[in-house]
Amino acid sequence: MVYNNYSDFLHDRFGEKVYKLPIKLDLTCPNRDGKLGRGGCTFCGEEGGSFENSCGSIKSQLMSNMSIIKKKYKANKYISYFQNFTNTYLEYEQFVKNIKDSLIDGVVGVSISTRPDCLSDEILNFLGEVNKEYLVTIELGLQTANYRTLQKINRGHGTAEFVDAVIRAHKRNIRVCAHVILNLPYDDELDNIETAHLLNALNVEEVKIHALYILKGTIMGQLYQEGKIDIITLEEYKKRTILFLRHLDSSIVVQRIIGRAPEENSLFCNWNTSWWKIRDDIVKEMQEKGFHQGQCKGKDW
């Protein structure tokens, strides 16, 4: 592969294929409930970053997904993935219970999606203990290193909060996966490169790359329908992704290079092209041109 693939990392770590099982809880975010702001990020819909239809207890969600994956792929090892909204934005005792409830037979790790400004030392200390027996990964939404863009998309935090969260997680030997969006309307290629440089400097272990999708009923959706923001072309997205990967340290594991969203809820998603085709096109172009992750690390262009 031309980039450090997540599935290969997990296979090397555990000796076999490992699957992430999404968990969807009834949660919110301090940027939605009034603590920091209202409405959330301008691109965030009511699903809070998760489009799974899961419901029920943590164990029942895991067991249901596990039975499907086990039957289809003969899988034996799994990662519990707390996916939607801000999974550390709740009472400490409830958070601890959620994590413990997810550590059922067959689970070898846990991934927790959250915000960089919602990580208390108490929670990090607890996860540091869990990390001694399980692979713990905190999935932090950054989106971009551009502070002004973070303001425009109403993130409710800046770049400094992300830096602080990564440093404090690393003090407990906890892995960090940064979520980034490479085609935000207010960013350009230099912002993509700077984001890669920031992740390199912080020794972030993983990254998950998103293409911006625009959902109905969101602030960004309204701006899109009013013609107040532009979306770059698919070819430009491929170019930006390749540029980002070439500047990204080769040791950083890439969970994915494009995401997806249900078409029925979207005003715009992946240029009406299958996510796997976009991924394959990016890999093919990198192979043909002799590009690979990390070859431009430390360079401005």
C-alpha positions in Angstrom: 0.0 0.0 0.0 1.1 3.6 -0.6 -0.1 4.6 2.8 0.0 3.0 6.3 -3.3 1.1 6.3 -5.4 0.6 9.5 -6.5 -2.9 8.8 -2.8 -3.9 8.2 -1.9 -2.3 11.5 -4.6 -4.2 13.4 -3.6 -7.5 11.7 0.0 -7.0 12.7 -0.9 -6.1 16.3 -3.4 -8.9 16.9 -2.3 -11.6 14.4 -5.6 -11.6 12.6 -8.3 -9.5 11.1 -10.0 -7.1 13.6 -13.3 -5.4 13.1 -14.7 -2.2 14.7 -18.2 -2.5 16.1 -20.1 0.9 16.3 -22.0 1.8 19.5 -24.6 4.5 19.3 -25.7 6.2 22.5 -28.2 8.9 23.4 -25.7 11.7 23.8 -25.2 15.3 23.0 -22.4 17.8 22.7 -21.4 21.0 24.7 -21.6 22.9 21.4 -25.2 21.9 21.0 -26.7 22.0 24.5 -25.7 25.6 25.3 -22.6 25.0 27.4 -20.4 26.3 24.6 -22.9 27.1 21.9 -26.1 26.1 20.1 -26.6 24.2 16.9 -23.2 22.4 16.9 -20.7 22.5 14.1 -22.2 23.9 10.9 -21.9 20.5 9.1 -23.2 18.3 12.0 -26.6 16.8 11.7 -28.9 15.2 14.2 -27.1 11.9 14.0 -23.9 13.4 15.5 -21.4 11.8 13.1 -23.0 8.3 13.2 -25.5 6.9 10.7 -25.9 3.5 12.3 -29.4 2.3 13.2 -28.2 0.6 16.4 -30.3 0.8 19.5 -30.5 -0.9 22.9 -27.8 -1.5 25.5 -24.1 -1.4 24.7 -23.8 -5.2 25.1 -26.9 -5.9 22.9 -25.5 -3.6 20.1 -22.1 -5.3 20.3 -23.6 -8.8 20.3 -25.9 -8.0 17.3 -23.1 -6.5 15.2 -20.7 -9.2 16.3 -23.0 -12.0 15.2 -23.3 -10.5 11.7 -19.5 -9.9 11.3 -18.6 -13.3 12.7 -20.9 -15.1 10.4 -19.8 -13.2 7.3 -16.1 -12.9 7.9 -15.3 -15.6 10.6 -14.0 -12.8 12.8 -12.8 -13.4 16.3 -11.5 -10.1 17.5 -13.3 -6.7 17.7 -12.9 -3.1 18.8 -15.8 -1.4 20.6 -16.3 1.9 18.8 -18.3 4.7 20.7 -19.1 6.7 17.6 -21.7 9.4 17.8 -21.5 12.8 19.4 -19.2 13.4 22.4 -18.8 10.2 24.3 -16.8 11.8 27.2 -19.4 14.5 27.8 -21.3 12.8 30.6 -20.9 11.9 34.3 -17.7 10.2 35.1 -19.4 7.2 36.7 -21.6 6.7 33.6 -18.6 6.9 31.3 -16.7 4.3 33.3 -19.8 2.0 33.2 -20.1 2.5 29.4 -16.5 1.4 28.8 -16.7 -1.5 31.2 -19.9 -2.7 29.6 -18.2 -2.7 26.2 -15.3 -5.0 27.2 -17.1 -8.2 26.4 -15.6 -11.5 25.2 -13.9 -11.0 21.8 -13.2 -7.3 22.3 -9.5 -6.4 22.2 -9.8 -2.6 22.1 -12.0 0.4 22.5 -12.2 3.6 20.5 -13.9 6.7 21.9 -15.1 9.6 19.7 -15.0 12.9 21.5 -13.9 16.6 21.4 -10.5 17.8 22.5 -12.1 20.1 25.1 -14.1 17.3 26.8 -11.3 15.1 28.1 -10.8 15.5 31.9 -7.7 14.1 33.7 -10.1 11.8 35.6 -11.3 10.2 32.4 -7.8 10.0 30.9 -6.5 8.3 34.1 -9.2 5.7 33.9 -8.5 5.1 30.2 -4.8 4.8 30.9 -5.6 1.9 33.2 -7.9 0.2 30.6 -5.1 0.7 28.1 -2.9 -1.8 30.0 -5.1 -4.6 28.9 -6.9 -3.3 25.8 -6.0 -1.1 22.9 -7.5 2.3 23.8 -7.8 4.9 21.1 -9.3 8.4 21.5 -10.7 9.7 18.3 -10.5 13.5 18.4 -12.3 15.8 16.0 -9.8 18.4 14.7 -11.0 18.9 11.1 -8.3 21.4 10.3 -5.3 23.2 11.8 -6.7 26.5 10.6 -8.0 28.3 13.6 -10.1 30.8 11.6 -11.8 27.9 9.7 -12.6 26.3 13.1 -14.4 29.5 14.0 -16.3 29.6 10.8 -17.6 26.1 11.1 -18.5 26.8 14.8 -16.3 24.0 16.3 -16.4 25.7 19.7 -12.7 25.1 20.2 -9.4 26.0 18.6 -6.2 24.3 17.6 -4.6 24.8 21.0 -7.3 22.6 22.7 -6.5 19.8 20.3 -2.8 20.1 21.0 -3.4 20.1 24.8 -5.7 17.0 24.5 -3.1 15.0 22.5 -0.3 15.9 24.9 -2.4 14.8 28.0 -3.5 11.6 26.3 0.1 10.7 25.4 1.2 11.1 29.0 -1.0 8.1 29.7 0.3 6.2 26.6 -3.1 6.4 25.0 -3.3 6.4 21.2 -4.9 9.4 19.4 -6.7 9.3 16.1 -7.3 12.8 14.6 -10.3 13.3 12.3 -9.7 15.8 9.5 -11.8 17.1 6.6 -9.7 18.0 3.6 -12.3 20.0 1.5 -13.7 22.5 4.0 -14.9 25.5 2.0 -12.6 27.9 3.8 -9.4 25.8 3.5 -6.9 25.5 0.7 -4.0 23.1 0.0 -1.6 24.9 2.4 -4.1 24.3 5.2 -4.1 20.6 4.4 -0.3 20.5 4.5 -0.2 22.5 7.8 -2.7 20.0 9.3 -0.4 17.1 8.3 2.5 19.0 9.8 0.6 19.5 13.1 -0.2 15.8 13.4 3.5 15.0 12.7 4.7 17.4 15.3 2.4 15.9 17.9 3.2 12.3 17.1 -0.4 11.5 16.6 -0.7 7.7 16.0 -3.7 7.6 13.6 -5.8 9.8 11.3 -9.2 9.4 9.8 -9.7 11.5 6.6 -13.2 12.7 5.7 -14.6 14.3 2.6 -17.1 17.0 3.5 -20.7 15.8 3.1 -23.5 18.3 3.4 -26.6 17.2 5.3 -30.1 18.5 5.1 -31.2 20.7 8.0 -27.7 21.9 8.9 -26.3 25.5 8.8 -23.8 24.4 6.1 -26.7 22.9 4.2 -28.5 26.2 4.1 -25.3 28.0 3.0 -24.8 25.4 0.3 -28.4 25.8 -1.0 -28.0 29.6 -1.0 -24.8 29.4 -3.0 -22.7 31.0 -0.3 -20.1 28.2 -0.2 -18.4 26.2 -2.9 -17.3 22.6 -2.9 -14.1 21.7 -4.7 -14.2 19.2 -7.6 -13.6 15.5 -7.1 -10.2 15.8 -8.9 -9.2 18.5 -6.5 -10.2 16.4 -3.5 -8.1 13.5 -4.8 -5.2 15.9 -5.3 -5.6 17.3 -1.7 -5.7 13.8 -0.2 -2.6 12.7 -2.0 -0.8 15.9 -1.0 -1.9 15.4 2.7 -0.7 11.8 2.7 2.7 12.7 1.1 3.3 15.3 3.9 2.0 12.9 6.7 4.6 11.0 8.7 4.8 7.4 7.4 4.4 6.0 10.9 0.9 7.5 11.3 -1.8 4.9 10.7 -4.5 5.9 8.2 -7.9 4.6 9.2 -9.5 5.7 6.0 -9.2 8.3 3.2 -12.8 9.1 2.6 -16.1 8.5 4.4 -19.7 8.2 3.4 -23.2 9.3 4.4 -26.8 8.2 3.5 -27.8 9.8 0.2 -31.4 10.4 1.5 -30.1 12.8 4.2 -27.5 14.5 2.0 -27.5 17.6 -0.2 -24.0 16.7 -1.3 -21.9 13.5 -0.7 -18.8 12.3 -2.5 -19.6 13.9 -5.8 -22.2 11.1 -6.4 -19.4 8.6 -6.6 -18.8 5.4 -4.6 -16.4 6.0 -1.7 -14.5 2.8 -2.6 -14.0 4.1 -6.2 -12.6 7.4 -5.0 -10.3 5.5 -2.6 -9.1 3.1 -5.4 -8.5 6.0 -7.8 -6.3 7.8 -5.1 -4.3 4.6 -4.5 -3.9 4.0 -8.2 -2.7 7.5 -8.9 -0.2 7.4 -6.1 1.1 4.0 -7.4 1.4 5.3 -10.9 3.3 8.4 -9.9 5.5 6.8 -7.4 4.0 8.7 -4.5 3.8 7.4 -0.9 2.9 8.6 2.6 5.6 10.7 4.2 7.8 11.4 1.2 7.3 15.2 1.6 7.4 15.3 5.4 8.8 18.6 6.7 8.5 20.4 3.3 6.4 23.4 2.8 5.1 22.1 -0.5 
